[in-house]
Amino acid sequence: MKKPVLVVMAAGMGSRYGGLKQLDPVGAHGQLIVDYSIYDAHRAGFDTVVFVIKPELEEDFRRAIGDRLSRVMEVRYVYQRSDDLPEGYSVPEGRVKPWGTAQAALAARDVVDGPFAIINSDDYYGPEGFRVLYEYLTTHPDTDEHYSFAMVGYLLKNTVTEFGHVSRGVCVADGAGNLVSVTEHTHIEKGEVQPRFTEDGGQTWTDLDGNTLVSMNLWGFTRSYLDEAWARFPAFLDQALQENPMKGEYYLPAVVSQLIAEGKAQVKVLSSHDKWYGVTYHEDKPSVVAALKRMTEEGLYPEELWAGQ
């Protein structure tokens, strides 16, 4: 069985954050938030990382993190481009943004030939999630009956920000701990009493239980996911080009939900007791910096993550 690799989705420009948040230091020695995720992944067993970036950001990524990581891990770069589409399709005139998280994963299709974990570059997941995911990926290949995928879930109340809205995949699991469905909500706010979401720009709101299980895009897949996502891309494009050509997004969890509904994939929901931190907005940064400083003082991380590696 091939050794799992880590894929980091880092092509977003952080429009709500107001800048390139992936390269904004949060540690005392210039560490980025993704440094901590990759450090946790590396000590869990991952030794190859694939950055999904925009082509024009490669030099910045190499300078900010890639060059120093390359001393201890194999580092690869792939590009998420809006024109990376199946044959016969083209980018609508005026569209700038790429096509969402499923397309980001597909950017790695030529360099990933086995199991892989995939994460966001601007989220802190904690070490436990990477440990349980690596163990799963190294012990659960696809079977004759189904693809073997996994997801590390978090409680919604631990993943919202005080300063605006977030996107989350709301999950339902069965009694055996397998994922039944995941529904992407792109506008979830903390709310006065409990989290809530809107799908019409705030005209109406629906409350969500704070203990709702959500996806933070900490997934574990076999190569089968990439093959299926590419095969299903045209159907998504046919609908998006008709209904929302400027902003339609091909979501990673949407492909998962399709495969579950068709009985082609089984997705084990793995648990982590670590708290999530993220920098969706500039105002989030002080709390993230303080949390990482505290964890460093408590010995969870060294002062300089990669020193002596």
N, C-alpha and C positions, 0 to 999 in steps of 0.2 A: 504494500500500500504506500502511495506517495506521501511524503511529509507535507502537512498543511502549510499554506502560506497566508500572510495577512495582507488584505487589500484595504487601502485607506482612501475613502472618497474625499477628495480635497479640491474639486474643481469649482466649487461655489465661491462667489466673491464676497459673501457676507453682507448683502444689501441692508438687512435690518440692523446689522451690527455697525454699519457705517465705515467699512474698510475691509482689508484682507485679514480677517480674524485668525485664519490658520497660522499666520506668521507673527502674531502678537504675543510676546513673551508673558508668561504667568509665573515663572519660577525665579528664584533669587539669582540664578546664574544664566538667565536668558532662556530657560527651558520653555518650549511651547506646550500647550495642553496636550498635543498629540505625542510629545516626548513621553509623557507619563503612560499613555495608552500603549505605545510601542514598547516601552520598558516592561510593563506588565505582561504584554504578549510575549516578549523575548524570554522572560524568566519562566513563562508557562511552557515554552518549547518552540515557539515560532522563530525561525532564523532567516526568513525572507520576507521583505515588505515591498508591496507594489503601491506606489502613489498614483492615483488617478487625478490628473491635474489638467489645467489649460496649457496649451503649448507654450504660451508666452510667460508662464510662471516657472518653468523648469529651472532657470538660472537662480531665481529667488529661493526655490525649494532646496536646491543643492547647497546654496550658501547658508540657509537658515537651519537645515537639519540633515539633509541627505548626505553631505560629505562626511560629517562626523559619524552618522549611523553606519556608513559604509565600512568603517573600521571594525565593526562587530557583527554586521548583518549584510546579507545581499540586498541591495536596493535597486529597484527597477522603477521606471517611469513610463506611464501610458497616458494618452491624451483623450479627454472627453471633448468631442467636437460636435457641433450641431449638425454637421454634414456627414457624420458617420452613421449612415442609414443603409438599409437593405437596397439591393439593386432595384432601380425603377422609381425610387423616391427621392425627393429633393426638398431642401429647406424652403418654406414659404417666404416670399419676399417680405422683409421687415423683421423677421424673427431673428433674435440674437442669442437667446439662452438655449442651452442644450436641453435634452429631453427627459431629465429626471434621473432618479436613483437606479432604475433598472438599466438605463443606458450607461450610467457610470460604471456599473458592474461589468457590462458588456465591453467596455473599453479595455478590460484586462483579458479578454477571451483568447488573445494570441500568446499570452505569457503564463496563463494558469491552466494546467493540464491535470489537476488533481483536486483534493479537498482544499477549501479556503474559508477563512473567516473574513468578514467585511464589516467595516466600522465607518462612522463619520470622523472627520478630522478635528471637529470642534467640540467633541464631547469627552468627558472623563467618565470611564466605566467602572474603574476599580479592578483589582487583581483577580478577584474570585471568578468573575465572568469569563476571563480569558483562560483560567485554569480548567473550569468545567467544560468550556467549549473545545479546548485543545484535546482534552481526554476523549470527548465524544467523537471528534473528527478522526482521531487515530484508532478508534475501535468500532466505528459504524459505517462501513462502506454501503453503497447501494445494494439492495437485494433483488431477487427476481420479481418480488412483489411490488416494491416501491423504492423511490429515491429516499435516502436517509439524510434529512436536514435537521437543523436545530436552531433555536432562538433563545437568547438570554433576555428575560423580561424584567421590567421594573414597574413599581407602583406609580401610577399617574401622579399622585400627590407629591412624589419625590422628584418629579421631572418638569414641573412648570416653573416659570420665571415670574418674578415680581413686576417685571418692567414691560410686558407686552404679550404677544401670542407666540405659540410654538406649533410645530407639526408633529403629530404622534400617530403611530399605528395602534389602534385599539384592538386588543386581542381577546379571543375566546378559546379556552382550552377545555378538553373533555376530562373525564374522571381518571383517565390513564396518563394524563399529563401531556397529551398531544394537542397541537394547535388545531383548532377547528376553522377559525377564520381570523383575518386581520383587515381592519378597515382604516384607511388613511384619512385623518382629519387634519386639514392644513391650518386651522385657526382655532386653537384651544387656549383659553385664558384661565388664570388661577381662580377668578370669581371671588365673591365676598364670603361664601359659605363653602363651596366646593367647586372643582373645575367645571368648565362649561365650554361648549363649542358652538360655532355658527357656520352655516354654509351659504349664507346670503348677505355677507358683508355686515353682519350685526343687527339685521332687522329682527331676527328671531334667534333664540338661544336654547340649547338643550343641555341640562345638567348631566354630569358624569360622576360616578362614585370615585372618590379619591383612591380607593383600593383597586380600581380597574387596572388590569395588566396591560402594559403598553410596550410596543417595540421601540427601541432606541437605535435600530439598525445595527445591533450586534448579533449577526447571523452566522451560522455555519452551514456551508453547502458543499456538495460534491460538484464535479465538473458538469453534471447533468443540468444544474440550474442555468448555466450560461448557454448551453445548447437549447434548452427550452425557451429561455428569454429571447434568444435571437429568432427562433422559429415563430414566436408569437408577436414579434415586433411589428410586422406588416399589418396585422389586424388592429393593433393599437393605433398605428398611424392612419389607417383608413378612417377610423372614428375621429381621432384628434384633428386631422386635417379638415374634416367637415364641421366639427363642433367647436373647436378651440385651437385654431392653427397657431396663434401667437404664444399661448401659455400652456397648452396641453402637456402633461408630464406622464411619463411611463414609470410608474412606481414599482420599486422592487417588491414590496409586499403584495401588490396586485398579482404578480406572476405566481407568488407562493400560494395565494388564495385560489387561483385557478387550478393549480396542480393538486391542491388538497381536495377541492370540489370534484375533480375528475378521478380521484383515488390513485393518482400517480406518485404522490409524495406523502411521507409521514414526517412531521416536524415536531421534534421533542422540545418541550418548553423547559429550559434549564433555569434554575433559581440562583440568584446572587443576592447576598445581604448588603453589598456595598452600595453606598449612596452615589447617585449620578450628580455630576456637576457639568454645566455648560455655559458657553459665552455667546448666547444668541444676540444679546445687546451689550453695548459698552457698559451699561450700568451693572451687568452681571459680573464684570471682571473682578471687582474688589472681593466679593465673597469667594470666588474661585481661588484667587491668590491666597486669601486667608486660610482656606481649607487645605490647600496643598502645603502651605507653610506649616500648619499644624500637623499634618500627616508626616511631613519630613522630620519635624521635631520629635514625633512619637516613634520614629525609626522605620516607618513603612517604606520610605524612599531615602536614598543617600542625598547629600547636599548637591553633588554634581552627578547626575544620573549615569553618565557613560564613562566617568573617570575610572580607570583601571580595568575596563572591560576588554 
